[in-house]
Amino acid sequence: MARHPSLEPRLNARRDDVALGQRARLLAAMAGVVAERGYAATTVAHVVREAGVSRTTFYEQFASKEACFLEAYRHGVEVLDEDVGRAVSACEGDWRAKLRAGIRAYLESLAAEPLFARTYLLEIHSAGEAALAERSTALRAFSERYAATAQAAGVREPHPDALMVLCAGTEQLCAERLRDSGDIRALEDVFMLTAEAVLLGSTKES
């Protein structure tokens, strides 16, 4: 999340530059506190203490704990998606090579940002209906990337529900590996195998 283009320069600004940095610090603090305590146990008091701002400042920026959390989640998803897109664009191989490059970037991005990884993979499920809707939006965005891969491979595009199953299933596997303190980057081969199976074995409904 801290690498989001609208946040990074603010996080790197002077601590006393309130006008520039307070929103960015609150978002970063929300991600850190939720990763440590869990969403349910996190309070606005915890977040403002971590961010070094007042409670009044928090409510000038966000209507609620939920609103702050959801914005932090969205920013993190945007960074994750940009990492994947950049890796795919930079790869000069065929569609399989690009698919693997995107999968590797997804896993490496999560591994490099453990606080966001906990938010994205674990705590999002505890944050209510609006959070689950945000998760669905993120999954569908990644589903569209797989659909583009099918087009590049010259095969019929899988049913959207099949792509959602692919995205949700691989995300769940990442979540289990994270809970077990394992290295999610080790899932690259199984992600690749599963993605190829869905992309090449699908039929398009009329």
N, C-alpha and C positions, 0 to 999 in steps of 0.2 A: 504494500500500500504506500509506503514512504517513497517509492520510486515513481508514483503517479506524477505526471508533468505539472499538475496544478498544485501539488503538495510539496514536492522535493525542494524547490527554492525557498519555500516558507519554513520548512523544517530546518533548513540550513541558515536561516536568518538569525540575527542576534536574538537572544532569549527575551530581551526587554522590548523588542519590536512587536508590541501586542497587536497592532492593527494588521500586520502582515502575517503573524504566526499563530494566533490563538486558535483558529479553526483547525489548522493542520495539526497542531499539538494535541487538540482534543481528539481528533480522529486517530492519531497514532497512539494516544493514551488508551482509547477505547479498545483498540486491537490488542495492546499489551495486557491490559487488565483482564479482559475477557479470556485471553489465552491462559493466564495464570489462575484465575478464580472460577472461570465458567460464566456464561451469560447470566444465568439465574442469580448467582451470588454477587454479581457486579452491581454496584450502585453509582449514582452520579457523584457521590462524595469520593468514591475511589478514583473515578476518572479525573475529576478536577484536581485532586491531590497529585496524581501522576503527571498531569499536564502543567501544573503550576499556575492555574488560573482560578478565578473565583466561581462560585456556584452561579452568581448573577451572569457572569460571562458565558457560562455554559448555556443558560437558557436564552441568552441573546442570540446564540448561534443555532441551537437545536430545540425543538419542542419537547423532546423527551429522550430518555436513554435509548429507546428503540430507534428513534430517528437518527441519532448519532451512529448507532451500530450499523444500521442499514446503509448509511452513506459510506462508512468505512468498508463494508462488504463490497459495495458496488465499485469503489475505487480499486480495491484489490483485484476484483474480477477483471476490470479493464486492463490493469497491468499484466495479469496472467494471459489474457487474450492477446495483448500486444506482443508479449514474449513469444507466444506460439506463432502468430502471424509473421513476425520478423524472422524466425527460424525457418519457416516454410519458404518465405520469399528468398532467403539467402541460399537455400539448397538448390543445386543445379542438376540433381539427379531426376529419375523418373518419379511417377506418382508414389511408388512404394518408399523411395528414399525421402520424399517430402513428407509422407505420412509418418515415418519414423522420426524425422527431424522435429515435427510438431509434437509428437508424443514425448520425445526426450525433453523438449523445451518445457512442456507442461509439468513434467515430473521434476525437472531441475529447478524450475521457478518455485514450486511449492517447497522443495527441499531447502532452498536458499532463504525462504521467508517462513520460518517455523511458526511465528506468531499468527501470520495470516493463514497459514495452512490449518491451524487448529480452528480458527474462525470459519474458514471456508468448508472444511470437511466435517467438523464436529459440532461446533457451537451454533451454527445456523439452524440446526434442528430444534434448538431449545428456545428460539427467539420469537415464536408465534407465527400466525398465519401470513403476515406481511413478509416475514423473512423467508418462509417456504415459497411464497410467490416469487421473490427475488431469486431464490435458488433455481426455480423452474425456468426463469428467464435466462439465467446463466447457462443452464443445461441445453436449452434450445439454441443458444448462440454457438455452443460447441458442436451441437448436432449439425448446424448449418456448415460448419467446417468439414465435417465428415461427408456431407452431401456434395460439397465441392470436390472432395477427393474422389468420390464415385464418378463424377462427371469427367475428371481428369483421367480416370482409369478407363473410361469408355464403357462403363457398365450401367445398367439401369439403376436409377437412384433408389435406395432402400426406402421403405415406408418410414415416414417421420417417427412413428412410435417405436420402430426398431432402432432408430438412431438414438432416441431418448433412452431406451433400455441399455444401449451400449454406453452412453455417457453416464447414466446413473449407476450402472453396474461397476464400471471402472472407478468411478468416484468412491463408491462404497468400499472397494478393495483398498484404495488409498487410505480411507478412513480407518479400516481395520489395521493396516500396517502402521499407521501413525499411533494408534492406541497401544500397539505392541512395541512401540519405540523402535520399529524397524526402519530401514532405508527405503523410501518409496521409489527411489530411482531404480531399484532392482526389479521393478514391475514392468520395465520397458518391453521386454520380450513378450510377456503375456498380454500386455495391452496391444501390441502389434498383431499378435496371433488372433486375438478376439476381434479387432477392428477389421482385419482382412476377411475373417469368416463372415462378418455381417455384410461387408461391402460386396464381396464376391458371391455370396450365397443367397442374396436377397432376390425377391421378385417384386415388381411394382404393381400394386393393385390398380385395377381400372376403375 
